[in-house]
Amino acid sequence: MAAFPLAHVIESQQFDRDLLDLVFQTADTLKADLSGPRRFSKALNGKIMASLFYEPSTRTRFSFESAMLRLGGTVITTENAREFSSAAKGESLADSTRIMNGYADVIVMRHNEAGSAARAAEISGIPVINAGDGAGQHPTQALLDMYTIADAFSGITGLKIAMVGDLRYGRTVRSLSYLLTKYEDTEIIFVSPPVCKMEGDIKAYLDKYNVPWHEETDLDSIVPEVDCIYMTRIQKERFHDPEDYRIAAGKYILTQERANRMKPEAIIMHPLPRVDEIPKSVDDNPRARYFEQAQNGLYIRMALLYLLLNKDDGGPVR
Ligand code: CP
């Protein structure tokens, strides 16, 4: 098996099927090890992860930090880099990245600007992992999303997936769309208010890879026919026009009644955090997978850190 070929994790398009399988197999192994022999508890001994978060996060930052610690590495962190790093004094991202190269072995970065992780990677000699860049991409979220889907359906072929909510500014749905092109017979339905429709670059990419998609505004009409509903939050902080936000907010709620009209084997996903788009009453619905999905973030991020920092091992852990 070839060594992990990526120097950085910046966008979903970097992953082909072989690479996805490698990440998922490694995640399976590391997940099993956590409740077993703990053969990998010192795998990243001596390695340091810098988590540089210029935007808020619960799941991504804590799961990355937990992943590093569970593999025996250590973490240096700023959870509010815009205020508590020297970015507040005007330091450029390039300078901050160069400095972190001297202190850490891997940088996990969340930033408010699309393209920021790619810019950091251009000048970084250590791996940069994109933990979300504005309305750009969130590739590690997409990996854990695919891992969750693969687990639910014992494979990912012939699935019809509805993405619902803020598709214009939602980086998770953009990254997931890219990954879905790697699987056969996938069909995507984009359900959104007109003010936050999926952008044309993603639609063009799906066309290029012959993935059928269409747009819908009526959530009720698609509920019974899909295998997965991927709900998203209407992201108030990304709207430039408050009136557009007012139009979009609260439009799509996956109520218990709607959830019960889904196919019995269908699943409900959400990258979280949620506001009101999935009521708490749905949490006990057997189709709800969003907490399991967040937990899978730990295993996927352990796998990525292991693969990026253990290249000399020449392959996946078994
Ligand atoms: N899904 C996700 O990125 O969550 P956080 O913003 O809490 O990291």
Residues whose N, C-alpha, C, O or C-beta is under 5 A from the ligand:
A	BS01	CP	P56 S57 T58 R59 T60 R61 P271 L272 P273
